[in-house]
Amino acid sequence: MAPGVINVASVPHRSPFRYPGGKTWLVPYIRQWLKSVRNRPLEFAEPFAGGGIVGLSVLFEGLAEKLTLVEIDQDVASVWRTVLSLQGERLAAQITAFKLSDKSVRSCLSSEPKNQCDRAFQTILRNRVQRGGIMAPGASLMRRGENGRGLASRWYPQTLACRIITIAENRHRIRFRQEDGVQFIRNNATRNDVAFFIDPPYTVAARRLYSHSQVDHEALFWEISRVRGDFLVTYDNAGAIRELASRFGFDTHAIPMKNTHHEIMSELLIGRDLTWARKPLQLREDALFEGLQADGNTCR
Ligand SMILES: C[S@@+](CC[C@H](N)C(=O)[O-])C[C@H]1O[C@@H](n2cnc3c(N)ncnc32)[C@H](O)[C@@H]1O
């Protein structure tokens, strides 16, 4: 592992998604951030939630009392709505009962979902069998998958069901909203009991990865500048974004990460004061153990 690059296997995987551009690897930084703030936030909010791995980690590790996930994509929303409704157990049962084959996958993905739970199931399946977990139109099915296991290579039904049930058991502490993340930030900017983790679609690669990839970055920065609580924003380390951050007087700090092609890239953290991010990262041994288990057939 290159110096400073987080090994994702060291982080417990708590989301049912394998999300393109997902931030599992950032979780050790998130812990360091929240442990550095004087008043721990009551609520943690992810206005561009995607797979919600950061928020779920914060909630389950007791770093905030409540979690709000906000996502605009209808399919992704169907998963969060189902998991957080009384249908969560039904979705988990549907996943464990599914007999995965080339034919059953194609048939499920080409059918029109009859209800929200069916749409949620279809979304999870698509996320697990398409290349890179990409659910946007134009993405194709994996052919070889990992170790030549083809379509089944990322389909861990027991693990997924377990993660869904664990989230469902905590539904009284999690709320989901399908809306524009920028609008959500605007509506909650005056609250000082909320910490925002803001991970918008990236400037360059987003079009291929998400159905909703266009964000007015300048308008987003403007809304963030009005936030009373704490916040952390993450972006690809692009000149235009560094320039925007500087214009709004934000602190920036670049950190190394590995992309899905195992190339070392630079990720830009943006906040009010990132002193905590410049300190050596404290890694947790227990998380390493949990994480390794999470990747197998048990969820924790
Ligand atoms: C980089 S991904 C977030 C990944 C997430 N942090 C994770 O770890 O799984 C960005 C997400 O923002 C969503 N999105 C795009 N435009 C949005 C908007 N205006 N409001 C809310 N969500 C939006 C996309 O659908 C995508 O799921």
The ligand as an SDF file (V2000), in Angstrom:
LIG
                    3D

 27 29  0  0  0  0  0  0  0  0999 V2000
  -19.9310   11.2160   -5.4230 C   0  0  0  0  0  0  0  0  0  0  0  0
  -21.5270   10.5140   -5.2840 S   0  0  0  0  0  0  0  0  0  0  0  0
  -21.7260   10.2900   -3.5320 C   0  0  0  0  0  0  0  0  0  0  0  0
  -21.0630    9.0370   -3.0420 C   0  0  0  0  0  0  0  0  0  0  0  0
  -21.2640    8.8250   -1.5610 C   0  0  0  0  0  0  0  0  0  0  0  0
  -20.5280    9.8030   -0.7730 N   0  0  0  0  0  0  0  0  0  0  0  0
  -20.8240    7.4130   -1.1640 C   0  0  0  0  0  0  0  0  0  0  0  0
  -19.8150    7.2540   -0.4620 O   0  0  0  0  0  0  0  0  0  0  0  0
  -21.5210    6.4750   -1.5390 O   0  0  0  0  0  0  0  0  0  0  0  0
  -22.5710   11.8650   -5.6350 C   0  0  0  0  0  0  0  0  0  0  0  0
  -24.0680   11.5720   -5.5030 C   0  0  0  0  0  0  0  0  0  0  0  0
  -24.7910   12.7990   -5.6230 O   0  0  0  0  0  0  0  0  0  0  0  0
  -26.0330   12.5120   -6.2720 C   0  0  0  0  0  0  0  0  0  0  0  0
  -26.5530   13.7890   -6.7720 N   0  0  0  0  0  0  0  0  0  0  0  0
  -26.2780   14.4260   -7.9380 C   0  0  0  0  0  0  0  0  0  0  0  0
  -26.8970   15.6140   -7.9890 N   0  0  0  0  0  0  0  0  0  0  0  0
  -27.5610   15.7490   -6.8180 C   0  0  0  0  0  0  0  0  0  0  0  0
  -28.3510   16.7820   -6.2600 C   0  0  0  0  0  0  0  0  0  0  0  0
  -28.5850   17.9280   -6.9140 N   0  0  0  0  0  0  0  0  0  0  0  0
  -28.8780   16.6020   -5.0350 N   0  0  0  0  0  0  0  0  0  0  0  0
  -28.6570   15.4480   -4.3400 C   0  0  0  0  0  0  0  0  0  0  0  0
  -27.9070   14.4350   -4.8220 N   0  0  0  0  0  0  0  0  0  0  0  0
  -27.3590   14.5870   -6.0390 C   0  0  0  0  0  0  0  0  0  0  0  0
  -25.6710   11.4990   -7.3260 C   0  0  0  0  0  0  0  0  0  0  0  0
  -26.8250   10.7830   -7.7330 O   0  0  0  0  0  0  0  0  0  0  0  0
  -24.6490   10.6290   -6.5610 C   0  0  0  0  0  0  0  0  0  0  0  0
  -25.3170    9.5810   -5.9010 O   0  0  0  0  0  0  0  0  0  0  0  0
  1  2  1  0
  2  3  1  0
  2 10  1  0
  3  4  1  0
  4  5  1  0
  5  6  1  0
  5  7  1  0
  7  8  2  0
  7  9  1  0
 10 11  1  0
 11 12  1  0
 11 26  1  0
 12 13  1  0
 13 14  1  0
 13 24  1  0
 14 15  1  0
 14 23  1  0
 15 16  2  0
 16 17  1  0
 17 18  1  0
 17 23  2  0
 18 19  1  0
 18 20  2  0
 20 21  1  0
 21 22  2  0
 22 23  1  0
 24 25  1  0
 24 26  1  0
 26 27  1  0
M  CHG  2   2   1   9  -1
M  END
$$$$
